Amino acid sequence: MATLKLAIGNKNYSSWSLRPWLALRASDIPFEETVIPLYTDNPADKQRILSFSRAGKVPVLVDGDITVWDSLAIIEYVAERYPDKKLWPDDVAARAHARSVCAEMHSGFMALRNECGMNLHRPERPVTLSADALANIARVQEIWRECRERYGAKGPFLFGGFGAADAMYAPVVHRFRTYAVNVGPEARVYMETMMALPAFQEWTRDGLAETILIDRFETV
């Protein structure tokens, strides 16, 4: 069986790369990672990304002759490839719920993303946020609270055991921490669960060890 290959961006900044990387690592699925620095002036870096996918963006998963780009598409593919890892809940209703909150994360929360970009080595401090970003924060907490209320008896993650939804919301945990977002007790417990996950800690350590700075992300 060919080894999966995952091309990702800087671990300090690339929230979209974190999502499939965490889904793979936390599920003990072996893969080779290639880190390609983003937003550099080096044409070779852009060419390396294009060598993985003509979309010109990361993350990209390569499985033999199959190439999958886009974070959620990669997670969906991995879930089909390794059904025993249970990235989606077995129950049809819970699975529909999980897919819905993943899709909402994938396509929404633009204000939160724009105003609180992922930057692991940023000193923890709050910023003044727009009404839209505050609404995004409230909605994320609502999602987490509802998932934990419904499925918390099965385990400490959003749908009991670690799964796709946790991978999709992992960057938000970093954002809430870095920007010192005031969250409720349920969200705080879930954040602590995620931050205690060994794979989450591994990504964090690697990101903090990076020395490349991207100016556009260092102004907030």
Phi and psi restraints in degrees (value plus and minus 20) as a CYANA .aco file:
   2 ALA   PHI     -86.7   -46.7
   2 ALA   PSI     126.4   166.4
   3 THR   PHI     -97.6   -57.6
   3 THR   PSI     115.6   155.6
   4 LEU   PHI     -85.2   -45.2
   4 LEU   PSI     123.9   163.9
   5 LYS   PHI    -142.9  -102.9
   5 LYS   PSI     110.3   150.3
   6 LEU   PHI    -143.5  -103.5
   6 LEU   PSI      99.2   139.2
   7 ALA   PHI    -115.5   -75.5
   7 ALA   PSI     108.7   148.7
   8 ILE   PHI    -153.8  -113.8
   8 ILE   PSI     148.9   188.9
   9 GLY   PHI    -115.3   -75.3
   9 GLY   PSI    -189.5  -149.5
  10 ASN   PHI     -73.3   -33.3
  10 ASN   PSI     109.7   149.7
  11 LYS   PHI     -89.1   -49.1
  11 LYS   PSI     -45.3    -5.3
  12 ASN   PHI     -86.2   -46.2
  12 ASN   PSI     -53.4   -13.4
  13 TYR   PHI    -136.3   -96.3
  13 TYR   PSI     -49.4    -9.4
  14 SER   PHI    -103.8   -63.8
  14 SER   PSI      71.6   111.6
  15 SER   PHI     -85.2   -45.2
  15 SER   PSI     -57.2   -17.2
  16 TRP   PHI     -88.8   -48.8
  16 TRP   PSI     -51.8   -11.8
  17 SER   PHI     -89.6   -49.6
  17 SER   PSI     -55.8   -15.8
  18 LEU   PHI     -78.1   -38.1
  18 LEU   PSI     -58.8   -18.8
  19 ARG   PHI     -79.7   -39.7
  19 ARG   PSI     -79.1   -39.1
  20 PRO   PHI     -90.2   -50.2
  20 PRO   PSI     -52.2   -12.2
  21 TRP   PHI     -78.6   -38.6
  21 TRP   PSI     -66.0   -26.0
  22 LEU   PHI     -87.1   -47.1
  22 LEU   PSI     -59.2   -19.2
  23 ALA   PHI     -78.7   -38.7
  23 ALA   PSI     -61.1   -21.1
  24 LEU   PHI     -91.7   -51.7
  24 LEU   PSI     -71.8   -31.8
  25 ARG   PHI     -86.1   -46.1
  25 ARG   PSI     -65.1   -25.1
  26 ALA   PHI     -88.4   -48.4
  26 ALA   PSI     -39.6     0.4
  27 SER   PHI    -115.6   -75.6
  27 SER   PSI     -15.2    24.8
  28 ASP   PHI      38.4    78.4
  28 ASP   PSI      19.1    59.1
  29 ILE   PHI    -117.2   -77.2
  29 ILE   PSI     100.4   140.4
  30 PRO   PHI     -89.2   -49.2
  30 PRO   PSI     121.0   161.0
  31 PHE   PHI    -180.2  -140.2
  31 PHE   PSI     138.2   178.2
  32 GLU   PHI    -120.1   -80.1
  32 GLU   PSI     111.9   151.9
  33 GLU   PHI    -127.0   -87.0
  33 GLU   PSI     124.1   164.1
  34 THR   PHI    -145.3  -105.3
  34 THR   PSI      97.1   137.1
  35 VAL   PHI    -114.9   -74.9
  35 VAL   PSI     103.3   143.3
  36 ILE   PHI    -138.1   -98.1
  36 ILE   PSI      96.3   136.3
  37 PRO   PHI     -78.0   -38.0
  37 PRO   PSI     118.0   158.0
  38 LEU   PHI    -119.4   -79.4
  38 LEU   PSI     135.6   175.6
  39 TYR   PHI      36.5    76.5
  39 TYR   PSI      17.5    57.5
  40 THR   PHI    -117.0   -77.0
  40 THR   PSI     147.6   187.6
  41 ASP   PHI    -111.9   -71.9
  41 ASP   PSI     -11.7    28.3
  42 ASN   PHI    -109.3   -69.3
  42 ASN   PSI      92.6   132.6
  43 PRO   PHI     -78.6   -38.6
  43 PRO   PSI     -46.5    -6.5
  44 ALA   PHI     -84.7   -44.7
  44 ALA   PSI     -54.0   -14.0
  45 ASP   PHI     -86.1   -46.1
  45 ASP   PSI     -64.0   -24.0
  46 LYS   PHI     -83.0   -43.0
  46 LYS   PSI     -59.5   -19.5
  47 GLN   PHI     -86.5   -46.5
  47 GLN   PSI     -55.6   -15.6
  48 ARG   PHI     -82.7   -42.7
  48 ARG   PSI     -61.2   -21.2
  49 ILE   PHI     -83.5   -43.5
  49 ILE   PSI     -65.4   -25.4
  50 LEU   PHI     -83.7   -43.7
  50 LEU   PSI     -46.6    -6.6
  51 SER   PHI     -88.7   -48.7
  51 SER   PSI     -42.8    -2.8
  52 PHE   PHI    -108.4   -68.4
  52 PHE   PSI     -61.2   -21.2
  53 SER   PHI    -173.8  -133.8
  53 SER   PSI     115.6   155.6
  54 ARG   PHI     -91.5   -51.5
  54 ARG   PSI     -28.4    11.6
  55 ALA   PHI     -86.6   -46.6
  55 ALA   PSI     -42.9    -2.9
  56 GLY   PHI      55.2    95.2
  56 GLY   PSI       2.1    42.1
  57 LYS   PHI    -156.0  -116.0
  57 LYS   PSI     137.8   177.8
  58 VAL   PHI    -134.0   -94.0
  58 VAL   PSI     137.6   177.6
  59 PRO   PHI    -101.5   -61.5
  59 PRO   PSI     139.4   179.4
  60 VAL   PHI    -157.5  -117.5
  60 VAL   PSI     112.3   152.3
  61 LEU   PHI    -127.7   -87.7
  61 LEU   PSI     111.4   151.4
  62 VAL   PHI    -137.9   -97.9
  62 VAL   PSI     105.2   145.2
  63 ASP   PHI    -148.5  -108.5
  63 ASP   PSI      68.6   108.6
  64 GLY   PHI      44.7    84.7
  64 GLY   PSI    -140.0  -100.0
  65 ASP   PHI    -107.0   -67.0
  65 ASP   PSI     -19.8    20.2
  66 ILE   PHI    -121.3   -81.3
  66 ILE   PSI     110.4   150.4
  67 THR   PHI    -140.6  -100.6
  67 THR   PSI     110.8   150.8
  68 VAL   PHI    -147.1  -107.1
  68 VAL   PSI     106.0   146.0
  69 TRP   PHI    -140.2  -100.2
  69 TRP   PSI     140.0   180.0
  70 ASP   PHI      68.8   108.8
  70 ASP   PSI     109.5   149.5
  71 SER   PHI     -76.0   -36.0
  71 SER   PSI     -70.5   -30.5
  72 LEU   PHI     -89.3   -49.3
  72 LEU   PSI     -56.8   -16.8
  73 ALA   PHI     -82.6   -42.6
  73 ALA   PSI     -58.2   -18.2
  74 ILE   PHI     -84.2   -44.2
  74 ILE   PSI     -65.1   -25.1
  75 ILE   PHI     -82.4   -42.4
  75 ILE   PSI     -61.5   -21.5
  76 GLU   PHI     -80.7   -40.7
  76 GLU   PSI     -62.5   -22.5
  77 TYR   PHI     -84.9   -44.9
  77 TYR   PSI     -65.5   -25.5
  78 VAL   PHI     -82.8   -42.8
  78 VAL   PSI     -58.9   -18.9
  79 ALA   PHI     -82.0   -42.0
  79 ALA   PSI     -57.3   -17.3
  80 GLU   PHI     -93.4   -53.4
  80 GLU   PSI     -57.9   -17.9
  81 ARG   PHI     -89.3   -49.3
  81 ARG   PSI     -53.9   -13.9
  82 TYR   PHI    -148.2  -108.2
  82 TYR   PSI      48.3    88.3
  83 PRO   PHI     -80.8   -40.8
  83 PRO   PSI     -44.4    -4.4
  84 ASP   PHI     -88.6   -48.6
  84 ASP   PSI     -36.0     4.0
  85 LYS   PHI    -100.8   -60.8
  85 LYS   PSI     -31.2     8.8
  86 LYS   PHI      37.1    77.1
  86 LYS   PSI      25.7    65.7
  87 LEU   PHI     -86.9   -46.9
  87 LEU   PSI     -45.5    -5.5
  88 TRP   PHI    -132.2   -92.2
  88 TRP   PSI     126.1   166.1
  89 PRO   PHI     -82.0   -42.0
  89 PRO   PSI     132.5   172.5
  90 ASP   PHI     -91.0   -51.0
  90 ASP   PSI     -60.5   -20.5
  91 ASP   PHI     -86.7   -46.7
  91 ASP   PSI     114.0   154.0
  92 VAL   PHI     -83.1   -43.1
  92 VAL   PSI     -59.6   -19.6
  93 ALA   PHI     -88.5   -48.5
  93 ALA   PSI     -63.6   -23.6
  94 ALA   PHI     -84.7   -44.7
  94 ALA   PSI     -57.5   -17.5
  95 ARG   PHI     -85.5   -45.5
  95 ARG   PSI     -60.6   -20.6
  96 ALA   PHI     -83.8   -43.8
  96 ALA   PSI     -59.7   -19.7
  97 HIS   PHI     -83.0   -43.0
  97 HIS   PSI     -66.6   -26.6
  98 ALA   PHI     -82.3   -42.3
  98 ALA   PSI     -63.3   -23.3
  99 ARG   PHI     -84.5   -44.5
  99 ARG   PSI     -56.3   -16.3
 100 SER   PHI     -86.0   -46.0
 100 SER   PSI     -65.0   -25.0
 101 VAL   PHI     -91.6   -51.6
 101 VAL   PSI     -49.5    -9.5
 102 CYS   PHI     -87.4   -47.4
 102 CYS   PSI     -63.4   -23.4
 103 ALA   PHI     -84.7   -44.7
 103 ALA   PSI     -57.5   -17.5
 104 GLU   PHI     -83.5   -43.5
 104 GLU   PSI     -60.8   -20.8
 105 MET   PHI     -85.7   -45.7
 105 MET   PSI     -60.0   -20.0
 106 HIS   PHI     -84.0   -44.0
 106 HIS   PSI     -57.6   -17.6
 107 SER   PHI    -129.0   -89.0
 107 SER   PSI     -25.9    14.1
 108 GLY   PHI    -141.9  -101.9
 108 GLY   PSI    -183.0  -143.0
 109 PHE   PHI      40.4    80.4
 109 PHE   PSI      18.6    58.6
 110 MET   PHI     -86.2   -46.2
 110 MET   PSI     -58.4   -18.4
 111 ALA   PHI     -82.8   -42.8
 111 ALA   PSI     -64.2   -24.2
 112 LEU   PHI     -81.8   -41.8
 112 LEU   PSI     -63.7   -23.7
 113 ARG   PHI     -82.0   -42.0
 113 ARG   PSI     -65.7   -25.7
 114 ASN   PHI     -89.4   -49.4
 114 ASN   PSI     -55.6   -15.6
 115 GLU   PHI    -112.7   -72.7
 115 GLU   PSI     -37.3     2.7
 116 CYS   PHI    -154.1  -114.1
 116 CYS   PSI      46.5    86.5
 117 GLY   PHI     -83.0   -43.0
 117 GLY   PSI     128.8   168.8
 118 MET   PHI     -91.0   -51.0
 118 MET   PSI     106.8   146.8
 119 ASN   PHI    -174.6  -134.6
 119 ASN   PSI      75.7   115.7
 120 LEU   PHI     -84.2   -44.2
 120 LEU   PSI     -54.5   -14.5
 121 HIS   PHI    -112.0   -72.0
 121 HIS   PSI     -11.7    28.3
 122 ARG   PHI     -86.6   -46.6
 122 ARG   PSI     114.0   154.0
 123 PRO   PHI     -77.2   -37.2
 123 PRO   PSI     118.5   158.5
 124 GLU   PHI     -91.2   -51.2
 124 GLU   PSI      94.1   134.1
 125 ARG   PHI    -182.4  -142.4
 125 ARG   PSI     130.0   170.0
 126 PRO   PHI     -98.9   -58.9
 126 PRO   PSI     141.4   181.4
 127 VAL   PHI    -149.8  -109.8
 127 VAL   PSI     140.9   180.9
 128 THR   PHI     -97.6   -57.6
 128 THR   PSI     102.6   142.6
 129 LEU   PHI    -129.2   -89.2
 129 LEU   PSI     132.2   172.2
 130 SER   PHI     -92.6   -52.6
 130 SER   PSI     146.8   186.8
 131 ALA   PHI     -81.4   -41.4
 131 ALA   PSI     -56.1   -16.1
 132 ASP   PHI     -86.1   -46.1
 132 ASP   PSI     -61.6   -21.6
 133 ALA   PHI     -85.6   -45.6
 133 ALA   PSI     -60.6   -20.6
 134 LEU   PHI     -84.2   -44.2
 134 LEU   PSI     -56.2   -16.2
 135 ALA   PHI     -86.6   -46.6
 135 ALA   PSI     -58.5   -18.5
 136 ASN   PHI     -79.8   -39.8
 136 ASN   PSI     -64.3   -24.3
 137 ILE   PHI     -82.6   -42.6
 137 ILE   PSI     -62.7   -22.7
 138 ALA   PHI     -83.6   -43.6
 138 ALA   PSI     -60.0   -20.0
 139 ARG   PHI     -87.0   -47.0
 139 ARG   PSI     -61.8   -21.8
 140 VAL   PHI     -78.2   -38.2
 140 VAL   PSI     -65.7   -25.7
 141 GLN   PHI     -84.2   -44.2
 141 GLN   PSI     -55.6   -15.6
 142 GLU   PHI     -83.0   -43.0
 142 GLU   PSI     -63.4   -23.4
 143 ILE   PHI     -81.2   -41.2
 143 ILE   PSI     -69.8   -29.8
 144 TRP   PHI     -80.0   -40.0
 144 TRP   PSI     -65.2   -25.2
 145 ARG   PHI     -82.3   -42.3
 145 ARG   PSI     -65.0   -25.0
 146 GLU   PHI     -84.8   -44.8
 146 GLU   PSI     -62.1   -22.1
 147 CYS   PHI     -82.7   -42.7
 147 CYS   PSI     -64.6   -24.6
 148 ARG   PHI     -86.8   -46.8
 148 ARG   PSI     -56.0   -16.0
 149 GLU   PHI     -85.9   -45.9
 149 GLU   PSI     -58.9   -18.9
 150 ARG   PHI     -99.1   -59.1
 150 ARG   PSI     -58.7   -18.7
 151 TYR   PHI    -141.7  -101.7
 151 TYR   PSI     -15.9    24.1
 152 GLY   PHI     -82.2   -42.2
 152 GLY   PSI     -44.0    -4.0
 153 ALA   PHI     -87.9   -47.9
 153 ALA   PSI     -36.7     3.3
 154 LYS   PHI    -112.6   -72.6
 154 LYS   PSI     -27.4    12.6
 155 GLY   PHI     135.1   175.1
 155 GLY   PSI     156.5   196.5
 156 PRO   PHI    -106.6   -66.6
 156 PRO   PSI     -23.7    16.3
 157 PHE   PHI    -116.1   -76.1
 157 PHE   PSI    -195.3  -155.3
 158 LEU   PHI     -81.4   -41.4
 158 LEU   PSI     -57.2   -17.2
 159 PHE   PHI    -140.1  -100.1
 159 PHE   PSI      12.0    52.0
 160 GLY   PHI      78.9   118.9
 160 GLY   PSI    -110.1   -70.1
 161 GLY   PHI    -103.0   -63.0
 161 GLY   PSI     141.7   181.7
 162 PHE   PHI     -78.4   -38.4
 162 PHE   PSI     118.7   158.7
 163 GLY   PHI    -176.5  -136.5
 163 GLY   PSI    -188.1  -148.1
 164 ALA   PHI     -78.1   -38.1
 164 ALA   PSI     -59.9   -19.9
 165 ALA   PHI     -83.4   -43.4
 165 ALA   PSI     -59.5   -19.5
 166 ASP   PHI     -84.1   -44.1
 166 ASP   PSI     -60.4   -20.4
 167 ALA   PHI     -83.6   -43.6
 167 ALA   PSI     -60.7   -20.7
 168 MET   PHI     -88.8   -48.8
 168 MET   PSI     -51.5   -11.5
 169 TYR   PHI    -115.7   -75.7
 169 TYR   PSI     -20.7    19.3
 170 ALA   PHI     -76.0   -36.0
 170 ALA   PSI     -63.6   -23.6
 171 PRO   PHI     -82.4   -42.4
 171 PRO   PSI     -47.7    -7.7
 172 VAL   PHI     -86.5   -46.5
 172 VAL   PSI     -54.8   -14.8
 173 VAL   PHI     -78.4   -38.4
 173 VAL   PSI     -65.5   -25.5
 174 HIS   PHI     -83.7   -43.7
 174 HIS   PSI     -62.5   -22.5
 175 ARG   PHI     -82.0   -42.0
 175 ARG   PSI     -66.0   -26.0
 176 PHE   PHI     -81.3   -41.3
 176 PHE   PSI     -58.8   -18.8
 177 ARG   PHI     -88.9   -48.9
 177 ARG   PSI     -70.8   -30.8
 178 THR   PHI     -84.8   -44.8
 178 THR   PSI     -58.7   -18.7
 179 TYR   PHI    -115.8   -75.8
 179 TYR   PSI      -4.7    35.3
 180 ALA   PHI      28.9    68.9
 180 ALA   PSI      27.2    67.2
 181 VAL   PHI     -91.4   -51.4
 181 VAL   PSI     113.2   153.2
 182 ASN   PHI    -100.0   -60.0
 182 ASN   PSI      88.2   128.2
 183 VAL   PHI    -135.7   -95.7
 183 VAL   PSI     142.2   182.2
 184 GLY   PHI     -95.1   -55.1
 184 GLY   PSI     151.1   191.1
 185 PRO   PHI     -82.0   -42.0
 185 PRO   PSI     -55.6   -15.6
 186 GLU   PHI     -85.8   -45.8
 186 GLU   PSI     -63.2   -23.2
 187 ALA   PHI     -86.0   -46.0
 187 ALA   PSI     -57.1   -17.1
 188 ARG   PHI     -83.3   -43.3
 188 ARG   PSI     -62.8   -22.8
 189 VAL   PHI     -83.1   -43.1
 189 VAL   PSI     -62.9   -22.9
 190 TYR   PHI     -84.8   -44.8
 190 TYR   PSI     -61.3   -21.3
 191 MET   PHI     -79.7   -39.7
 191 MET   PSI     -61.8   -21.8
 192 GLU   PHI     -84.9   -44.9
 192 GLU   PSI     -56.9   -16.9
 193 THR   PHI     -81.3   -41.3
 193 THR   PSI     -66.3   -26.3
 194 MET   PHI     -86.3   -46.3
 194 MET   PSI     -62.6   -22.6
 195 MET   PHI     -89.6   -49.6
 195 MET   PSI     -38.1     1.9
 196 ALA   PHI    -107.4   -67.4
 196 ALA   PSI     -30.1     9.9
 197 LEU   PHI     -87.8   -47.8
 197 LEU   PSI     104.9   144.9
 198 PRO   PHI     -74.7   -34.7
 198 PRO   PSI     -59.7   -19.7
 199 ALA   PHI     -86.3   -46.3
 199 ALA   PSI     -58.6   -18.6
 200 PHE   PHI     -83.0   -43.0
 200 PHE   PSI     -62.6   -22.6
 201 GLN   PHI     -85.7   -45.7
 201 GLN   PSI     -57.2   -17.2
 202 GLU   PHI     -83.0   -43.0
 202 GLU   PSI     -67.8   -27.8
 203 TRP   PHI     -79.2   -39.2
 203 TRP   PSI     -63.3   -23.3
 204 THR   PHI     -81.6   -41.6
 204 THR   PSI     -65.8   -25.8
 205 ARG   PHI     -79.8   -39.8
 205 ARG   PSI     -64.8   -24.8
 206 ASP   PHI     -83.7   -43.7
 206 ASP   PSI     -61.6   -21.6
 207 GLY   PHI     -84.5   -44.5
 207 GLY   PSI     -61.8   -21.8
 208 LEU   PHI     -87.2   -47.2
 208 LEU   PSI     -44.7    -4.7
 209 ALA   PHI    -101.2   -61.2
 209 ALA   PSI     -33.4     6.6
 210 GLU   PHI     -89.6   -49.6
 210 GLU   PSI     126.9   166.9
 211 THR   PHI    -132.5   -92.5
 211 THR   PSI     -29.2    10.8
 212 ILE   PHI     -94.0   -54.0
 212 ILE   PSI     108.7   148.7
 213 LEU   PHI    -129.1   -89.1
 213 LEU   PSI     116.4   156.4
 214 ILE   PHI    -129.2   -89.2
 214 ILE   PSI      91.2   131.2
 215 ASP   PHI     -74.0   -34.0
 215 ASP   PSI     -59.8   -19.8
 216 ARG   PHI     -83.1   -43.1
 216 ARG   PSI     -43.0    -3.0
 217 PHE   PHI    -120.2   -80.2
 217 PHE   PSI     -19.9    20.1
 218 GLU   PHI    -124.5   -84.5
 218 GLU   PSI      -8.4    31.6
 219 THR   PHI    -120.9   -80.9
 219 THR   PSI     -23.8    16.2
